[in-house]
Every structure is written in structure tokens, then in C-alpha cells.
Amino acid sequence: MSVRRWGTGVGAAAVLVATGSWVMTRPAGIDARLWDEVGPVIEARLVAQSQGSGYGESVPELEARWFCRAKALEMERRGDRIRAGVDTLCREYGVRGGALVECSGSHVPQVVRLEREPDGAYRVLSQEEPPDGAGYGEWTADHFGFAARSALGGDGRPSALEAAARRHFDLPDDTRVEDC
């Protein structure tokens, strides 16, 4: 085989790998503009629901607060209604001795249904999440397509949430994170 053909084959393989990587990081069917509207609504709901459920909130001197993000895996629009399959990550952070402390957290898939209000804003109609333990796999198979299930549990690192917590508590970017 000539060097030229070998080079062409390697180049083609590299393009396929790069394309596959891009496809895996960008779920199909996600309307970025729509997500920019509904994502913050979902995340605000997650924060509101998390309040009162963490250890840090029971220790007033920590000034603990919840930080949440949702990653869109699937979205479907039907008129003014949206069905969003999301991977959610929430962490409760506080401050002790100049360190950021992580007190509680959760990382679960959810199906969130929203509706556009007459003023154009979205509101959450319902949320569903899988049961803990038995039934988790069946629930995710019933509620998410194959590609979305493949993306579940990935990117569960809280680095963006840590950065948001550092900004909220006015801490330097390199502030260490400790257990609560």
C-alpha cells in the first residue's frame, strides 16, 4: 500500500472520530435558543426544590446555598408545551475558614414539562425522576432515548457549580473545596 493511500485512510478515520466526538457532545434535536429560555427556569426550580434538604443549611455559620445546573439531553416542543429530558446536578456549598465547603448534592436525570405563559415566560408543569435503586434502569429506558441514556451520568463534575459558588461567596478562583 502506498504512503498516499495510507495517509488518506488515516485522515478519513480522524474525520470520523472527530465527527463522532462532536455528535456525542451535542445531543440531536436541542434548540439552543429554546434551551436558553427554559434552562434557567429548570435550574431555578431545582434550586428552590433543593432548599431545606441539605446538611449545610442546618449550620447557619456556613451560610450554605444550593447551586444547580441542568444539561439538556432531549427536547420536544408541541405548541406552547416543552418536554425536556435533562441530566441535573445540584450541590450545596458554604464557607468555613476561608474554604469553600461542599455539604450535600444530587445528580439525577429528570423529565421536565414546561408551558409558555401569555407573557412569554415558561413555567414548570411537572417533573419526574427515576426511583432510587430498583427500577432506575427501567425508568430511564422508558423516559429517554438511547442517545440520551448514553449521555446520562456523564460530566457530573461540579466545576461550573464550584465556580458559581466561589463568585457568590466572593472567594478567589483557586479557593480549595473541602467536605462539609
PAZAPA-4460 file (N, C-alpha, C; in steps of 0.05 Angstrom, whole numbers, plus 32768, in hexadecimal, padded with zeros to 4 digits):
% residues 180
    n_x    n_y    n_z   ca_x   ca_y   ca_z    c_x    c_y    c_z   seq   type   mol
   8011   7FE9   8000   8000   8000   8000   8012   8019   8000     1      M     A
   800B   802C   7FF0   801B   8044   7FEE   8017   8056   8007     2      S     A
   802A   8067   800B   8029   807A   8021   8011   808D   801D     3      V     A
   800C   8094   8004   7FF6   80A6   7FFE   7FDB   809A   8006     4      R     A
   7FD6   8081   8000   7FBD   8074   8007   7FBB   8070   8026     5      R     A
   7FD2   8069   8032   7FD2   8066   804F   7FCB   8080   805C     6      W     A
   7FD6   8096   8053   7FD1   80B1   805E   7FB4   80B8   805B     7      G     A
   7FA8   80B2   8043   7F8C   80B8   803F   7F7A   80A8   8052     8      T     A
   7F81   808F   8056   7F72   807E   8069   7F73   8089   8085     9      G     A
   7F8A   8091   808E   7F8E   809C   80A9   7F7E   80B6   80AC    10      V     A
   7F7F   80C6   8097   7F71   80E0   8097   7F53   80DB   8099    11      G     A
   7F48   80C8   808A   7F2C   80C2   808A   7F23   80B8   80A6    12      A     A
   7F34   80A7   80B1   7F2E   809C   80CC   7F2D   80B3   80E0    13      A     A
   7F40   80C5   80DE   7F41   80DC   80F1   7F27   80ED   80EF    14      A     A
   7F1E   80F1   80D6   7F05   8101   80D2   7EEE   80F2   80DE    15      V     A
   7EEC   80D8   80DB   7ED6   80C9   80E7   7ED7   80CA   8105    16      L     A
   7EEE   80C8   8111   7EF0   80C9   812E   7EE8   80E4   8138    17      V     A
   7EF2   80F9   812B   7EEB   8115   8133   7ECE   811A   8131    18      A     A
   7EC2   8111   811B   7EA5   8114   8117   7E95   8105   812C    19      T     A
   7E9D   80ED   8132   7E90   80DD   8147   7E92   80EB   8162    20      G     A
   7EA9   80F6   8168   7EAC   8104   8182   7E9A   811D   8183    21      S     A
   7E98   812C   816E   7E88   8143   816D   7E6A   813C   8171    22      W     A
   7E62   8127   8163   7E46   811E   8165   7E40   8115   8181    23      V     A
   7E52   8108   818F   7E4D   80FE   81AA   7E4B   8116   81BE    24      M     A
   7E58   812D   81B8   7E57   8143   81CB   7E40   8156   81C5    25      T     A
   7E34   8154   81AE   7E1E   8165   81A6   7E05   8153   81A0    26      R     A
   7DF3   8150   81B4   7DDC   813F   81AF   7DCB   814A   8198    27      P     A
   7DC2   8138   8188   7DB2   813F   8171   7D97   814A   817A    28      A     A
   7D8D   815D   816C   7D72   8168   8171   7D71   817C   8187    29      G     A
   7D87   8187   8191   7D87   819B   81A6   7D88   81B7   8198    30      I     A
   7D72   81C5   819B   7D70   81E1   8191   7D7E   81F3   81A5    31      D     A
   7D95   81FE   819E   7DA5   820E   81B1   7D96   8226   81BB    32      A     A
   7D87   8233   81A9   7D78   824B   81B1   7D62   8244   81C5    33      R     A
   7D54   822E   81C0   7D3F   8225   81D2   7D4B   821D   81ED    34      L     A
   7D62   820F   81EC   7D6F   8207   8205   7D78   821F   8215    35      W     A
   7D80   8234   8208   7D88   824D   8216   7D70   8259   8225    36      D     A
   7D58   8253   821B   7D40   825D   8229   7D37   824A   8240    37      E     A
   7D37   8230   823A   7D2C   821E   824F   7D41   8214   8262    38      V     A
   7D5B   8213   825A   7D70   8209   826C   7D71   8218   8287    39      G     A
   7D71   8233   8287   7D71   8242   82A0   7D58   823D   82B1    40      P     A
   7D42   8238   82A5   7D29   8233   82B3   7D2C   8218   82C2    41      V     A
   7D36   8204   82B4   7D3A   81EA   82C0   7D4E   81EB   82D6    42      I     A
   7D64   81F9   82D2   7D79   81FB   82E7   7D6F   820A   82FF    43      E     A
   7D5F   8220   82FB   7D54   822E   8312   7D41   821C   8322    44      A     A
   7D32   820C   8314   7D20   81F9   8321   7D30   81E5   8332    45      R     A
   7D46   81DB   8326   7D57   81C8   8335   7D62   81D4   834F    46      L     A
   7D6B   81ED   834D   7D76   81FB   8365   7D60   81FD   837A    47      V     A
   7D48   8206   8371   7D32   820A   8384   7D2A   81F0   8392    48      A     A
   7D2A   81DA   8382   7D22   81C0   838E   7D38   81B5   83A0    49      Q     A
   7D51   81BC   839C   7D66   81B2   83AC   7D68   81BF   83C7    50      S     A
   7D5F   81D8   83C9   7D60   81E7   83E2   7D52   81D8   83F8    51      Q     A
   7D61   81D7   840F   7D56   81CA   8426   7D5D   81AC   8428    52      G     A
   7D6B   81A2   8414   7D71   8185   8413   7D8E   817F   8419    53      S     A
   7D9E   8193   841D   7DBB   818D   8421   7DC5   8191   843D    54      G     A
   7DDA   8184   8443   7DE6   8186   845E   7DF0   81A2   8464    55      Y     A
   7DFD   81AE   8450   7E08   81C9   8454   7DF5   81DE   845D    56      G     A
   7DDC   81DB   8454   7DC7   81EF   845C   7DC1   81EE   847A    57      E     A
   7DC7   81D7   8486   7DC2   81D4   84A3   7DD9   81E0   84B4    58      S     A
   7DEE   81EA   84A7   7E05   81F6   84B4   7E06   8213   84AB    59      V     A
   7DF9   8226   84B9   7DF7   8242   84AF   7E11   824F   84A9    60      P     A
   7E26   824A   84B8   7E40   8257   84B3   7E4C   8250   8498    61      E     A
   7E43   823B   848B   7E4D   8234   8471   7E41   8245   845A    62      L     A
   7E2A   8251   8460   7E1B   8261   844C   7E17   8251   8433    63      E     A
   7E11   8237   8436   7E0F   8225   841F   7DF9   822D   840C    64      A     A
   7DFE   8226   83F3   7DEB   822C   83DD   7DED   8217   83C8    65      R     A
   7DD7   8211   83BA   7DD7   81FD   83A5   7DDD   820A   838A    66      W     A
   7DEB   81FB   8379   7DF2   8202   835E   7DEB   81EA   834C    67      F     A
   7DDC   81EF   8337   7DD3   81D9   8326   7DD8   81DF   8308    68      C     A
   7DDB   81CA   82F8   7DDB   81CE   82DC   7DCE   81B6   82CF    69      R     A
   7DC3   81BA   82B8   7DB5   81A5   82A9   7DC2   81A4   828D    70      A     A
   7DC7   818C   8284   7DD2   8188   8269   7DBC   817C   8258    71      K     A
   7DB5   8189   8242   7DA0   8180   8230   7DAA   8167   8221    72      A     A
   7D9B   8152   8222   7DA1   813A   8213   7D8D   8135   81FD    73      L     A
   7D74   813D   8202   7D5E   813A   81EE   7D4B   8152   81F2    74      E     A
   7D41   815C   81DC   7D2C   8171   81DF   7D18   816D   81C8    75      M     A
   7CFF   8170   81D0   7CE9   816E   81BC   7CD5   8184   81C1    76      E     A
   7CCE   8192   81AC   7CBB   81A8   81AF   7CA1   81A0   81A1    77      R     A
   7C8B   81A5   81AF   7C70   81A1   81A3   7C60   81BA   81AA    78      R     A
   7C5F   81CC   8197   7C51   81E5   819C   7C5F   81F5   81B1    79      G     A
   7C51   81FB   81C7   7C5D   820B   81DD   7C68   81F9   81F3    80      D     A
   7C68   81DF   81EE   7C72   81CC   8203   7C8D   81C0   81FA    81      R     A
   7C9E   81BC   820E   7CB8   81B1   820A   7CBC   8199   821C    82      I     A
   7CC7   8184   8211   7CD0   816D   8220   7CEE   816C   821E    83      R     A
   7CFB   816F   8235   7D19   8170   8236   7D23   8158   8247    84      A     A
   7D33   8147   823A   7D41   8132   8249   7D5C   813E   8250    85      G     A
   7D62   813F   826A   7D7A   814D   8274   7D89   813C   8288    86      V     A
   7DA3   8141   8289   7DB4   8135   829D   7DBA   814C   82B1    87      D     A
   7DB1   8149   82CA   7DB4   815F   82DD   7DCA   8159   82F1    88      T     A
   7DD7   816F   82F9   7DEC   816E   830D   7DE8   8185   8320    89      L     A
   7DE5   817F   833A   7DE2   8193   834F   7DF6   818E   8365    90      C     A
   7E02   81A4   836F   7E15   81A2   8385   7E0F   81B9   8399    91      R     A
   7E12   81B2   83B2   7E0E   81C6   83C7   7E2A   81CE   83D1    92      E     A
   7E30   81E8   83D0   7E4A   81F2   83D8   7E47   8207   83EE    93      Y     A
   7E5B   8208   83FF   7E5C   821D   8414   7E79   8225   8417    94      G     A
   7E7F   8235   842B   7E9A   823F   842F   7EA2   823A   844D    95      V     A
   7EBA   8230   8451   7EC5   822C   846C   7EE3   8230   846B    96      R     A
   7EED   8243   847B   7F09   8248   847D   7F16   824F   8462    97      G     A
   7F09   825E   8452   7F14   8267   8438   7F13   8252   8423    98      G     A
   7F08   823A   8429   7F06   8225   8415   7EE8   8221   840D    99      A     A
   7EE5   8219   83F4   7ECA   8212   83EA   7EC4   81F6   83F3   100      L     A
   7EAE   81F1   8400   7EA7   81D6   8409   7E8F   81CC   83FA   101      V     A
   7E91   81B3   83F1   7E7B   81A6   83E4   7E6D   8194   83F8   102      E     A
   7E53   8199   83FC   7E44   818C   8412   7E31   8176   8408   103      C     A
   7E24   817A   83F2   7E10   8167   83E8   7E10   8168   83CA   104      S     A
   7E03   8155   83BE   7E00   8156   83A1   7DEF   8140   8395   105      G     A
   7DE8   8143   837C   7DD9   812F   836E   7DE0   8131   8350   106      S     A
   7DDD   811A   8342   7DE2   8119   8325   7DCF   8105   831A   107      H     A
   7DB9   810E   830F   7DA4   80FC   8305   7D98   8106   82EA   108      V     A
   7D8F   80F3   82DA   7D81   80FB   82C1   7D64   8102   82C8   109      P     A
   7D59   8114   82B9   7D3D   811C   82BD   7D30   8121   82A2   110      Q     A
   7D16   811F   82A2   7D06   8128   828B   7CF6   813F   8296   111      V     A
   7CF9   8156   828A   7CEB   816E   8293   7CD9   8178   827D   112      V     A
   7CC0   817D   8284   7CAD   8187   8271   7CA7   81A5   8278   113      R     A
   7CA8   81B5   8264   7CA4   81D2   8267   7C8F   81DC   8255   114      L     A
   7C84   81F4   825B   7C70   8200   824A   7C76   821E   8249   115      E     A
   7C73   8229   8230   7C77   8246   822D   7C5E   8255   8237   116      R     A
   7C63   8269   8248   7C4D   8279   8252   7C46   828F   823E   117      E     A
   7C30   829C   8242   7C28   82B2   822F   7C3D   82C8   822D   118      P     A
   7C4C   82CD   8243   7C60   82E2   8242   7C7A   82D9   8235   119      D     A
   7C7B   82C0   822B   7C92   82B5   821D   7CA6   82A6   822E   120      G     A
   7CA3   82A8   8248   7CB5   8299   825A   7CAB   827C   825C   121      A     A
   7CBE   826A   8264   7CB7   824E   8267   7CB3   8248   8285   122      Y     A
   7CA2   8235   828A   7C9E   822B   82A6   7C9F   820C   82A5   123      R     A
   7CA8   8201   82BA   7CAA   81E4   82BC   7C8F   81D9   82C4   124      V     A
   7C86   81C5   82B4   7C6C   81B8   82B9   7C71   819F   82CA   125      L     A
   7C86   8190   82C4   7C8B   8177   82D3   7CA8   816F   82D0   126      S     A
   7CB1   815F   82E2   7CCC   8153   82E2   7CC9   8136   82EA   127      Q     A
   7CD9   8125   82DD   7CDA   8109   82E4   7CF7   8101   82E6   128      E     A
   7CFD   80EF   82F9   7D18   80E4   82FB   7D16   80C7   8302   129      E     A
   7D2B   80B8   82FC   7D2A   809B   8301   7D2A   8095   831F   130      P     A
   7D20   807D   8326   7D22   8074   8342   7D3F   806D   8348   131      P     A
   7D46   806F   8362   7D61   8066   836A   7D61   8047   8369   132      D     A
   7D78   803C   8362   7D7B   801F   8362   7D6B   8011   834C   133      G     A
   7D5C   7FFD   8354   7D4D   7FED   8341   7D39   7FFE   8332   134      A     A
   7D39   7FFA   8318   7D27   800A   8307   7D34   8021   82F9   135      G     A
   7D4C   8028   8301   7D5B   803F   82F5   7D5F   803A   82D7   136      Y     A
   7D6A   8023   82D0   7D70   801D   82B4   7D57   801B   82A3   137      G     A
   7D42   800F   82AE   7D29   800D   829F   7D1D   8029   829B   138      E     A
   7D1E   803A   82B0   7D13   8055   82AD   7D22   8065   8297   139      W     A
   7D3C   8064   8298   7D4B   8073   8284   7D47   8068   8268   140      T     A
   7D44   804E   8265   7D3E   8042   824B   7D22   804B   8241   141      A     A
   7D0F   804E   8253   7CF4   8057   824C   7CF2   8074   8246   142      D     A
   7D04   8085   8251   7D02   80A2   824F   7D17   80AF   823D   143      H     A
   7D2C   80A1   8235   7D41   80AD   8225   7D48   809B   820E   144      F     A
   7D4F   80A7   81F7   7D58   8098   81E0   7D74   808D   81E5   145      G     A
   7D7E   807C   81D3   7D98   8070   81D6   7DAF   8084   81D9   146      F     A
   7DAF   8098   81C8   7DC5   80AC   81C9   7DC5   80BB   81E3   147      A     A
   7DAD   80C3   81ED   7DAB   80D1   8206   7DB4   80BF   821D   148      A     A
   7DAC   80A6   821D   7DB4   8093   8232   7DD2   8090   8232   149      R     A
   7DDF   8090   821B   7DFC   808E   8219   7E0A   80A6   8226   150      S     A
   7DFD   80BD   8225   7E09   80D5   8230   7E04   80D9   824E   151      A     A
   7DF1   80C9   8259   7DEB   80CC   8275   7E03   80C6   8287   152      L     A
   7E06   80D5   829C   7E1B   80D0   82AF   7E36   80DB   82A6   153      G     A
   7E39   80E3   828E   7E51   80EF   8284   7E54   810B   828E   154      G     A
   7E6C   8116   828E   7E71   8131   8296   7E63   8139   82B0   155      D     A
   7E65   8127   82C4   7E5A   812D   82DE   7E6C   813D   82EF   156      G     A
   7E82   8147   82E4   7E95   8157   82F3   7E88   8172   82FA   157      R     A
   7E8B   817B   8312   7E7E   8193   831A   7E8F   81AC   8316   158      P     A
   7EA3   81AC   8304   7EB5   81C3   8301   7EA6   81DD   82FB   159      S     A
   7E92   81DD   82EA   7E83   81F5   82E4   7E74   81FF   82FD   160      A     A
   7E69   81EC   830C   7E5B   81F3   8324   7E6E   81FE   8339   161      L     A
   7E85   81F1   833B   7E9A   81FC   834E   7EA1   8218   8347   162      E     A
   7EA5   821E   832D   7EAC   8239   8324   7E95   824D   832B   163      A     A
   7E7C   8245   8327   7E66   8256   832E   7E65   825B   834C   164      A     A
   7E6B   8246   835C   7E6B   8249   8379   7E81   825C   8382   165      A     A
   7E99   8259   8376   7EAF   826B   837D   7EA7   8288   8377   166      R     A
   7E9A   828D   8360   7E92   82A8   8359   7E7D   82B2   836D   167      R     A
   7E6A   82A1   8374   7E55   82A9   8387   7E61   82B0   83A2   168      H     A
   7E74   82A0   83AC   7E80   82A5   83C6   7E98   82B8   83C4   169      F     A
   7E9D   82C3   83AD   7EB3   82D6   83A8   7ECE   82CA   83B1   170      D     A
   7ED3   82B1   83A7   7EEC   82A3   83AD   7EFE   82A3   8394   171      L     A
   7F18   82A2   8398   7F2A   82A0   8381   7F25   8287   8371   172      P     A
   7F2B   8288   8357   7F27   8271   8345   7F35   8257   834E   173      D     A
   7F4B   825A   835C   7F5B   8243   8364   7F54   8239   8381   174      D     A
   7F3F   8243   838C   7F37   823A   83A7   7F31   821C   83A7   175      T     A
   7F3D   820F   83BA   7F39   81F1   83BB   7F1C   81EA   83C4   176      R     A
   7F14   81D2   83BC   7EFA   81C8   83C4   7EFE   81B1   83D7   177      V     A
   7EF1   81B3   83EE   7EF3   819F   8403   7ED8   8193   8408   178      E     A
   7ED8   817C   8416   7EBF   8170   841E   7EB3   8180   8435   179      D     A
   7E99   8180   8437   7E8B   818E   844C   7E90   8180   8466   180      C     A
***
